[in-house]
Amino acid sequence: MTRASDRLWLGVPCVALLVACSSSAQPSAPPPPTIAAADAATDAPAAPTLKAPPIEPPPAEPPAPAPRRLRLDSPRTDAELPTTSCDIYLRNAQSNLEARQKALQQQPDNPFHHLNYGSSLFTVGQLYGNLDMVAQAEEVATRGLAKDPRNVSLLELRSEARGARHRFEDALADLELARTLAPPQRHADLDFAIANVHYQLGRYDDAVPLLLRRVVDRPSFSSQNRAAIVYLQTGNVEQARRHFAMAESMYKDTSPIPLSWLNVQRGLLEMHAGNYELAHTFFEEAWRRCPTYPMAKEHLAEIEGRLGHLDRSIALYGEVVSQTSNPEYIAALGEAWEKKGEPAKAAEMFRFAKNKNEQLLARHPDAMYWHAAAFYLGPGKDPAKALTLLTKNAKLRPTGNAWAALADAHLALGKPKEASVSIDKALASPLDLPELHWTAARVYKALGDQKISDEHKALALAANPKIADLEGDLDPPEDAPAANATP
């Protein structure tokens, strides 16, 4: 099966999207591309540790109290926190995108129009998980930089696009160059962006202090969300809840997209803490605020399935597959049909997902290593291919999440000794999610070390009593290869 952790925390790279959506300097997010089957992909991580205690909040408090009382256990409704109609917003944004494209066509030597059109392309590409549009945004930014090599905003745009495609070292180079060119008042923003890239590269010592300090020095919707995700991934769930609630309380824009994104993240937190009903509340509100937002619709479909509402789950997955042709969503729809007792429909979806994964791997390999590997570890039933992809992924971004995923692939091939090397690297990171401990419990059980396996199992269950529902049983499947078998 496609385990829940394979799609966990799409929000990490989407901080850039939040800034784009809520800043008047950036274009609005248009609706899905008007292509019959838009190629799409998403971004994620997932992982945890036995060792270090949860990272504590910075000692200083934000300089001003939140403008509204925090709501930790429910989202604010549209009546409490009004935003623009999603349909109207997206229609207007589509016109904006088309106008910017025409402006660039009319003045192809003007870097300003490269920035405007490229920013629109990037925002919609992120919104709908369309890697082709993200790549096009990178190309537009590159052409603009050929005309104005010292343009800091174009360097930032290209860095965001490269980061979204998991070309992190290139993204970092753009930001570091931008910092040398930018006036001093821009340095704090660029340092924050640089820290985000270091985090994606597993350089936690460089990244975590700055990311958490930012919420004290410059509290904002974006910095509160980023702090929440760091706290969550490092084991401080209560602090994560608080910062997500703080982000909601600070939101002042009219776009529904960032609030929908925020509610998805809050739903993910609760789902991975075993609070399915509360997760459903957040996902439902995310979808209600913007029913055409694929991330909201997909996660609502997921939690409906976990609550046993298979018909609604299948209907929602069908809509989002038609909207994006994202292979992860296609595979999830196949699994929903499988649970419904429709193996022929499930098999059709799995074939479709495999084809889409192969197409996207060919065009955007770096961005797809992890996502395609999740399919091959699950319904794609090709753990050897998954291992190849996850080995490349761990080299590209040696995070705790990447090492944990690699351990899963080794286990699927009956290689617990190799899995232990990877899971120990994951455990050495500051990340501390129940999924990591569950993988560690599985690894050490396969090695015959029941004591350590039980310790990790207890940690995972303490954080999420429903971990087995999300991640599968500790025992390997009956058809798994024998220990240390050669694929």
C-alpha positions as CSV (number, residue, x, y, z in Angstrom):
1,M,0.0,0.0,0.0
2,T,1.0,3.6,-0.4
3,R,1.7,4.4,3.2
4,A,0.5,7.7,4.7
5,S,4.1,8.9,5.5
6,D,4.9,8.9,1.8
7,R,2.7,11.9,1.4
8,L,3.4,13.6,4.7
9,W,4.1,17.3,5.1
10,L,3.7,18.7,1.7
11,G,3.9,22.0,3.4
12,V,7.6,22.0,3.8
13,P,8.4,23.3,0.3
14,C,5.1,25.2,0.1
15,V,6.2,28.0,2.4
16,A,7.2,29.7,-0.8
17,L,3.7,29.3,-2.1
18,L,2.3,30.8,1.1
19,V,4.4,33.9,0.6
20,A,3.5,34.1,-3.0
21,C,-0.2,33.7,-2.3
22,S,-0.4,36.2,0.5
23,S,1.9,38.9,-0.8
24,S,0.6,41.7,-2.9
25,A,4.0,41.7,-4.7
26,Q,3.3,38.3,-6.1
27,P,0.7,37.2,-8.7
28,S,-2.5,35.4,-7.7
29,A,-2.7,31.6,-8.2
30,P,-4.6,30.7,-11.3
31,P,-6.8,27.6,-11.8
32,P,-5.6,24.4,-13.3
33,P,-3.9,24.6,-16.6
34,T,-6.3,24.1,-19.5
35,I,-4.5,21.0,-20.7
36,A,-6.6,17.8,-20.9
37,A,-4.3,15.9,-18.5
38,A,-2.0,18.1,-16.6
39,D,1.1,16.3,-15.4
40,A,1.5,16.7,-11.7
41,A,3.6,15.7,-8.7
42,T,3.7,16.7,-5.0
43,D,6.3,17.2,-2.3
44,A,6.7,15.5,1.0
45,P,8.8,14.1,3.8
46,A,8.2,12.0,6.9
47,A,10.5,10.9,9.9
48,P,11.5,10.9,13.7
49,T,14.3,9.8,16.6
50,L,14.9,8.1,20.0
51,K,17.5,10.5,21.2
52,A,17.2,14.2,21.6
53,P,14.3,15.8,23.4
54,P,11.9,18.0,21.5
55,I,13.3,21.3,20.4
56,E,12.1,24.0,22.8
57,P,10.7,27.4,21.7
58,P,13.2,30.3,21.5
59,P,13.4,32.0,24.9
60,A,12.1,35.3,23.7
61,E,8.4,35.8,23.0
62,P,7.0,37.6,19.9
63,P,6.9,41.3,20.6
64,A,3.1,41.6,20.2
65,P,0.2,39.3,21.2
66,A,-1.8,37.6,18.5
67,P,-4.6,39.8,17.1
68,R,-7.2,37.1,17.9
69,R,-7.5,34.4,20.6
70,L,-5.9,31.2,19.4
71,R,-8.0,28.3,18.3
72,L,-6.0,25.1,18.7
73,D,-8.7,22.5,18.1
74,S,-10.8,23.9,15.3
75,P,-10.4,26.1,12.2
76,R,-12.0,29.5,11.8
77,T,-14.9,29.5,9.4
78,D,-15.4,31.8,6.5
79,A,-17.8,33.8,8.6
80,E,-15.1,34.3,11.3
81,L,-12.3,34.9,8.8
82,P,-13.7,35.9,5.5
83,T,-11.8,35.4,2.2
84,T,-12.6,35.9,-1.4
85,S,-14.8,33.3,-3.2
86,C,-12.4,30.6,-4.5
87,D,-14.0,30.5,-7.9
88,I,-13.9,34.2,-8.4
89,Y,-10.4,34.5,-7.1
90,L,-9.1,31.8,-9.5
91,R,-11.0,33.1,-12.5
92,N,-9.5,36.6,-11.9
93,A,-6.1,35.0,-11.4
94,Q,-6.3,33.2,-14.7
95,S,-6.9,36.5,-16.5
96,N,-3.9,37.9,-14.6
97,L,-1.7,35.0,-15.8
98,E,-2.8,35.5,-19.4
99,A,-2.2,39.2,-19.3
100,R,1.3,38.8,-18.0
101,Q,2.1,36.3,-20.7
102,K,0.9,38.8,-23.3
103,A,2.9,41.6,-21.7
104,L,6.1,39.5,-21.9
105,Q,5.4,38.6,-25.5
106,Q,5.0,42.3,-26.3
107,Q,8.2,43.3,-24.5
108,P,10.4,40.2,-24.5
109,D,13.5,42.2,-23.4
110,N,11.9,43.5,-20.2
111,P,13.1,41.6,-17.1
112,F,10.1,42.9,-15.1
113,H,7.7,41.0,-17.4
114,H,9.9,37.9,-17.0
115,L,9.5,38.2,-13.3
116,N,5.7,38.8,-13.4
117,Y,5.0,35.9,-15.8
118,G,7.5,33.6,-14.2
119,S,6.0,34.2,-10.8
120,S,2.5,33.4,-12.0
121,L,3.7,30.2,-13.6
122,F,5.5,29.2,-10.5
123,T,2.5,29.9,-8.2
124,V,0.1,27.9,-10.3
125,G,2.6,25.1,-10.8
126,Q,3.0,24.8,-7.0
127,L,-0.7,25.1,-6.4
128,Y,-1.6,22.2,-8.7
129,G,1.6,20.2,-8.4
130,N,2.4,20.7,-12.0
131,L,6.2,20.2,-12.4
132,D,6.1,21.2,-16.1
133,M,4.8,24.7,-15.2
134,V,7.4,25.0,-12.4
135,A,10.1,24.1,-14.9
136,Q,8.7,26.7,-17.3
137,A,8.9,29.3,-14.5
138,E,12.6,28.4,-14.0
139,E,13.2,28.9,-17.8
140,V,11.4,32.3,-17.8
141,A,13.5,33.4,-14.8
142,T,16.7,32.2,-16.5
143,R,15.9,34.2,-19.7
144,G,15.2,37.2,-17.6
145,L,18.5,36.9,-15.8
146,A,20.3,36.7,-19.1
147,K,19.0,40.3,-19.7
148,D,19.5,41.4,-16.1
149,P,22.0,39.2,-14.2
150,R,21.9,41.3,-11.0
151,N,18.1,41.1,-10.6
152,V,17.6,39.8,-7.1
153,S,13.9,39.1,-7.5
154,L,14.6,36.9,-10.6
155,L,17.2,35.0,-8.7
156,E,14.7,34.4,-5.9
157,L,12.1,33.2,-8.3
158,R,14.5,30.8,-10.0
159,S,15.7,29.5,-6.6
160,E,12.1,28.8,-5.6
161,A,11.5,26.9,-8.9
162,R,14.7,24.9,-8.6
163,G,13.9,24.0,-5.0
164,A,10.4,22.9,-6.0
165,R,12.1,20.5,-8.5
166,H,14.5,19.3,-5.7
167,R,17.5,21.0,-7.3
168,F,18.5,22.2,-3.9
169,E,22.2,23.0,-4.5
170,D,21.3,25.1,-7.6
171,A,18.6,26.8,-5.5
172,L,21.1,27.6,-2.8
173,A,23.6,29.1,-5.2
174,D,20.9,31.5,-6.6
175,L,20.0,32.6,-3.1
176,E,23.6,33.1,-2.0
177,L,24.3,35.2,-5.1
178,A,21.1,37.2,-4.5
179,R,22.3,38.0,-1.0
180,T,25.5,39.4,-2.3
181,L,23.5,41.7,-4.6
182,A,20.6,42.7,-2.3
183,P,20.5,45.7,-0.1
184,P,21.0,45.0,3.6
185,Q,17.3,45.4,4.4
186,R,16.7,42.3,2.3
187,H,19.3,40.1,4.0
188,A,17.0,38.7,6.7
189,D,14.5,37.5,4.2
190,L,17.2,35.9,2.1
191,D,18.8,34.3,5.2
192,F,15.4,32.7,6.0
193,A,15.1,31.4,2.4
194,I,18.6,30.0,2.6
195,A,17.8,28.3,5.9
196,N,14.8,26.6,4.3
197,V,17.0,25.1,1.6
198,H,19.6,23.9,4.2
199,Y,16.7,22.2,6.0
200,Q,15.7,20.4,2.8
201,L,19.3,19.3,2.5
202,G,19.4,17.8,6.0
203,R,21.7,20.6,7.4
204,Y,19.7,21.0,10.5
205,D,22.3,22.6,12.6
206,D,22.5,25.5,10.1
207,A,18.7,25.7,9.5
208,V,16.7,25.0,12.6
209,P,17.9,27.9,14.9
210,L,17.4,30.5,12.2
211,L,13.9,29.1,11.2
212,L,12.8,29.2,14.8
213,R,14.3,32.6,15.5
214,R,12.5,34.1,12.6
215,V,9.1,33.6,14.3
216,V,10.4,35.7,17.2
217,D,12.1,38.4,15.1
218,R,9.5,38.7,12.4
219,P,6.3,36.9,13.3
220,S,4.1,36.5,10.3
221,F,1.7,34.0,8.7
222,S,4.6,32.4,6.8
223,S,7.2,32.3,9.7
224,Q,4.6,30.9,12.1
225,N,3.8,28.0,9.7
226,R,7.4,27.3,9.1
227,A,8.1,27.1,12.8
228,A,5.1,24.9,13.2
229,I,6.4,22.4,10.7
230,V,9.9,22.4,12.3
231,Y,8.5,21.8,15.8
232,L,6.2,19.1,14.4
233,Q,9.0,17.2,12.7
234,T,11.2,17.5,15.7
235,G,8.7,16.0,18.1
236,N,7.0,19.0,19.7
237,V,3.4,18.5,18.6
238,E,1.8,20.9,21.1
239,Q,4.1,23.7,20.0
240,A,3.3,23.0,16.4
241,R,-0.4,23.2,17.1
242,R,0.2,26.6,18.8
243,H,2.2,28.0,15.9
244,F,-0.4,26.8,13.3
245,A,-3.1,28.5,15.3
246,M,-1.0,31.6,15.6
247,A,-0.5,31.7,11.8
248,E,-4.3,31.5,11.4
249,S,-4.8,34.4,13.9
250,M,-2.3,36.6,12.0
251,Y,-3.8,36.0,8.5
252,K,-5.1,39.3,7.0
253,D,-5.2,38.5,3.2
254,T,-8.3,37.8,1.1
255,S,-7.0,34.8,-0.8
256,P,-8.6,31.5,0.4
257,I,-5.6,29.4,-0.8
258,P,-3.2,30.0,2.1
259,L,-5.9,29.3,4.7
260,S,-6.9,26.1,2.8
261,W,-3.2,25.1,2.8
262,L,-3.0,25.8,6.5
263,N,-6.0,23.7,7.3
264,V,-4.5,20.8,5.3
265,Q,-1.3,21.0,7.5
266,R,-3.4,21.1,10.7
267,G,-5.4,18.1,9.4
268,L,-2.1,16.2,8.7
269,L,-0.9,16.9,12.2
270,E,-4.1,15.5,13.7
271,M,-4.2,12.5,11.3
272,H,-0.7,11.5,12.2
273,A,-1.5,11.9,15.9
274,G,-4.4,9.5,15.5
275,N,-7.1,12.1,15.8
276,Y,-9.1,11.2,12.7
277,E,-12.3,13.1,13.4
278,L,-10.4,16.3,14.2
279,A,-8.3,15.8,11.1
280,H,-11.5,15.4,9.1
281,T,-12.7,18.8,10.5
282,F,-9.6,20.6,9.2
283,F,-9.6,18.8,5.9
284,E,-13.3,19.5,5.3
285,E,-12.8,23.2,6.1
286,A,-9.8,23.4,3.7
287,W,-11.9,21.8,1.0
288,R,-14.9,24.0,1.7
289,R,-12.8,27.1,1.5
290,C,-11.5,26.1,-1.9
291,P,-13.1,23.0,-3.4
292,T,-10.9,23.2,-6.5
293,Y,-7.6,23.1,-4.5
294,P,-6.1,19.6,-5.2
295,M,-4.2,19.3,-1.9
296,A,-7.4,19.9,0.1
297,K,-9.5,17.6,-2.0
298,E,-6.9,14.8,-1.9
299,H,-6.5,14.8,1.8
300,L,-10.2,15.0,2.4
301,A,-10.5,11.9,0.2
302,E,-7.8,10.2,2.2
303,I,-9.4,10.8,5.6
304,E,-12.9,9.9,4.3
305,G,-11.4,6.5,3.3
306,R,-9.7,6.0,6.7
307,L,-13.1,6.8,8.4
308,G,-14.7,4.1,6.2
309,H,-16.6,6.5,3.9
310,L,-15.3,4.8,0.7
311,D,-17.9,6.1,-1.7
312,R,-17.1,9.7,-0.9
313,S,-13.4,9.0,-0.9
314,I,-13.6,7.5,-4.4
315,A,-15.7,10.4,-5.7
316,L,-13.2,13.0,-4.3
317,Y,-10.2,11.1,-5.6
318,G,-11.8,10.8,-9.0
319,E,-12.3,14.6,-9.1
320,V,-8.7,15.4,-8.2
321,V,-7.3,12.8,-10.6
322,S,-9.3,14.4,-13.5
323,Q,-8.1,17.8,-12.4
324,T,-4.3,17.0,-12.1
325,S,-3.4,13.5,-13.3
326,N,-1.1,13.3,-10.3
327,P,0.2,9.7,-10.1
328,E,0.1,9.7,-6.3
329,Y,-3.6,10.5,-6.4
330,I,-4.2,8.0,-9.1
331,A,-2.6,5.3,-7.0
332,A,-4.6,6.3,-4.0
333,L,-7.8,6.1,-6.0
334,G,-6.7,2.6,-7.0
335,E,-6.2,1.6,-3.4
336,A,-9.7,3.0,-2.6
337,W,-11.2,0.8,-5.3
338,E,-9.2,-2.1,-3.9
339,K,-10.7,-1.6,-0.5
340,K,-14.1,-1.3,-2.1
341,G,-13.7,-4.8,-3.6
342,E,-13.1,-3.7,-7.2
343,P,-9.8,-5.2,-8.2
344,A,-10.2,-4.6,-12.0
345,K,-10.7,-0.8,-11.4
346,A,-7.8,-0.8,-8.9
347,A,-5.5,-2.5,-11.4
348,E,-6.5,0.0,-14.1
349,M,-5.6,2.9,-11.8
350,F,-2.3,1.3,-10.9
351,R,-1.3,0.9,-14.5
352,F,-2.2,4.6,-15.1
353,A,-0.2,5.6,-12.1
354,K,2.8,3.7,-13.3
355,N,2.7,5.3,-16.7
356,K,2.5,8.8,-15.2
357,N,5.3,8.1,-12.8
358,E,7.5,7.0,-15.7
359,Q,6.7,10.1,-17.7
360,L,7.5,12.4,-14.8
361,L,10.6,10.6,-13.9
362,A,11.9,11.1,-17.4
363,R,11.2,14.8,-17.3
364,H,11.8,15.7,-13.7
365,P,13.9,12.9,-12.1
366,D,15.2,14.8,-9.0
367,A,11.6,15.9,-8.0
368,M,10.2,12.4,-8.6
369,Y,12.7,10.0,-7.0
370,W,10.8,9.9,-3.7
371,H,7.3,10.1,-5.0
372,A,7.7,7.4,-7.7
373,A,9.6,5.2,-5.1
374,A,6.5,5.4,-2.8
375,F,4.4,3.9,-5.7
376,Y,6.9,1.1,-6.4
377,L,7.2,0.3,-2.7
378,G,3.4,0.1,-2.6
379,P,1.0,-0.9,-5.4
380,G,3.7,-0.8,-8.0
381,K,5.3,-3.8,-6.3
382,D,8.8,-3.2,-7.5
383,P,10.9,-2.6,-4.4
384,A,14.2,-3.0,-6.3
385,K,13.3,0.0,-8.5
386,A,12.2,1.8,-5.3
387,L,15.6,1.1,-3.7
388,T,17.4,2.6,-6.8
389,L,15.2,5.7,-6.7
390,L,15.5,6.2,-2.9
391,T,19.3,5.7,-3.0
392,K,19.5,8.6,-5.5
393,N,17.1,10.6,-3.3
394,A,19.2,10.2,-0.2
395,K,22.2,11.3,-2.1
396,L,20.4,14.4,-3.4
397,R,18.8,15.3,0.0
398,P,20.3,13.4,2.9
399,T,17.6,14.2,5.4
400,G,16.2,12.1,8.2
401,N,13.1,11.5,6.1
402,A,15.2,10.3,3.1
403,W,17.2,7.8,5.2
404,A,14.0,6.4,6.8
405,A,12.5,5.9,3.3
406,L,15.6,4.1,2.2
407,A,15.4,1.8,5.2
408,D,11.9,0.9,4.1
409,A,13.2,-0.1,0.7
410,H,15.9,-2.2,2.1
411,L,13.4,-4.0,4.4
412,A,11.1,-4.6,1.4
413,L,14.0,-6.5,-0.2
414,G,14.7,-8.5,2.9
415,K,17.9,-6.6,3.8
416,P,17.6,-5.7,7.5
417,K,21.3,-5.1,8.0
418,E,21.4,-2.5,5.2
419,A,18.1,-1.1,6.6
420,S,19.7,-0.6,10.0
421,V,22.4,1.5,8.5
422,S,19.9,3.9,7.0
423,I,17.5,4.0,9.9
424,D,20.4,4.7,12.3
425,K,21.2,7.8,10.2
426,A,17.6,8.9,10.4
427,L,17.6,8.4,14.1
428,A,20.7,10.5,14.4
429,S,18.9,13.5,12.9
430,P,16.7,15.8,15.1
431,L,13.6,14.6,13.4
432,D,11.1,12.8,15.7
433,L,7.9,11.5,14.0
434,P,6.1,8.3,14.9
435,E,6.6,7.0,11.4
436,L,10.4,7.0,11.9
437,H,10.1,5.0,15.1
438,W,7.7,2.5,13.5
439,T,10.2,1.9,10.7
440,A,12.9,1.5,13.3
441,A,10.7,-1.0,15.2
442,R,10.2,-2.9,12.0
443,V,14.0,-2.9,11.2
444,Y,15.1,-4.1,14.6
445,K,12.4,-6.7,14.7
446,A,13.7,-8.1,11.4
447,L,17.2,-8.1,12.9
448,G,16.0,-10.1,15.9
449,D,16.6,-7.3,18.5
450,Q,13.2,-7.4,20.1
451,K,14.1,-5.1,23.0
452,I,15.1,-2.1,20.7
453,S,12.1,-2.9,18.4
454,D,9.7,-2.7,21.4
455,E,11.3,0.6,22.5
456,H,10.6,2.2,19.1
457,K,7.2,0.6,18.9
458,A,6.3,2.2,22.2
459,L,7.5,5.6,21.1
460,A,5.5,5.4,17.9
461,L,2.3,4.3,19.6
462,A,2.7,7.0,22.3
463,A,2.7,9.6,19.5
464,N,0.1,8.0,17.4
465,P,-2.1,5.1,18.7
466,K,-3.3,4.5,15.1
467,I,0.2,4.2,13.6
468,A,-0.4,0.7,12.3
469,D,-3.5,1.9,10.3
470,L,-1.3,4.5,8.6
471,E,2.0,2.6,8.2
472,G,1.0,-1.1,8.2
473,D,1.8,-3.9,10.6
474,L,5.3,-4.3,11.9
475,D,5.7,-7.7,10.4
476,P,6.8,-7.7,6.7
477,P,4.3,-8.9,4.2
478,E,4.2,-12.7,3.6
479,D,5.6,-12.3,0.1
480,A,8.6,-10.2,1.2
481,P,12.0,-11.6,0.1
482,A,14.0,-13.5,2.6
483,A,16.5,-11.6,4.7
484,N,19.4,-10.3,2.7
485,A,18.0,-11.8,-0.5
486,T,19.5,-10.4,-3.7
487,P,16.8,-8.6,-5.8
